[in-house]
Amino acid sequence: MQNEEVALATLAKHGKSFRFAGYFLPEKRLNQAARLYAFCRWIDDIADESSDKQLAKVELETIQRAIETGTELCGNTADFLSLQRELGFSSTLPIQLIEGVKQDLYTVDFKTQDDLIRYAYRVAGVVGLMMCPILGAKEKGLPYATNLGIGMQLTNITRDVFEDAQMGRRYIPGSWCDVSAQDIVENSVATQQKVIDATKRLLALSECYYNSGWQGLRYLPKNSRNAIAIAASVYREIGIKLAARHKYAYWEGRTRVGLPKKILIASSVMVRGGYPVFAEKRAPSIDVLHASITDL
């Protein structure tokens, strides 16, 4: 019970959109989702908050070995291993998550779209896969859960372009945009236009993954479908708001979705039986969307 309370508090503090969507989940599913979120947040914070990147790398690798061997290294790993036993997913998934987060320890300077998608798969696509047994998803839904996670991560990257650049991270592929993280921080007019053009491309790419992800909603029970459709729709709204209201001004701070808009989105999803209004858009095939991650 204490683990669940702590996890729910973590979710409420750091994942407000997900906590909002969690109100539409049954209590057991919400508690499991919160525990998974708390573990993922812990892993992410090790990379983001450590002043000693080498020490952070050692800590992440220690956690990785603990998961591989089933060792209850601390309270966080003990609870995660317990959750893994409850749900039955492979340890390959959290290990991929850690491998992705380790990329954030140093300068991030992706060269290609493939680099970007592989990273998004590791830090978010695998989270979608770990969520599947929590939500009661059918096996056919797994590829779509991966794509919904990737789409949301691409939105996250779009939202945080300036903030990430301040930490030496440029996730936008260099093949799209020939600027460095330092260029983004210095924020010249020429750099702004290049990054805006790349941001538009990021959001267009995220739409491909969202549109595929929506197709997998039919593999979820209705009480889970509502929550996931709401969570992803609220997250997608960040990109829409960045484009429409902020004119892609990524340097002006994080774009956020307010509670009234969240309620409007939730109402729309509920009226449509758990499907977003845009869920019928065409999407590229799974083979196309997964071309760069088949070996993962």
Secondary structure, DSSP 8 states (H G I E B T S, - for coil): -HHHHHHHHHHHHH-HHHHHHHTTS-HHHHHHHHHHHHHHHHHHHHHHH-S-HHHHHHHHHHHHHHHHHT---SHHHHHHHHHHHHH---THHHHHHHHHHHGGGS-EE--SHHHHHHHHIIIIIHHHHHHHHHHT--GGGHHHHHHHHHHHHHHHHHHTHHHHHHTTEE-S-TTT----HHHHHHT-HHHHHHHHHHHHHHHHHHHHHHHHHHHGGGGS-HHHHHHHHHHHHHHHHHHHHHHHTSTT-GGG------HHHHHHHHHHHHHTTS--TTTT-----HHHHTTTTTT-
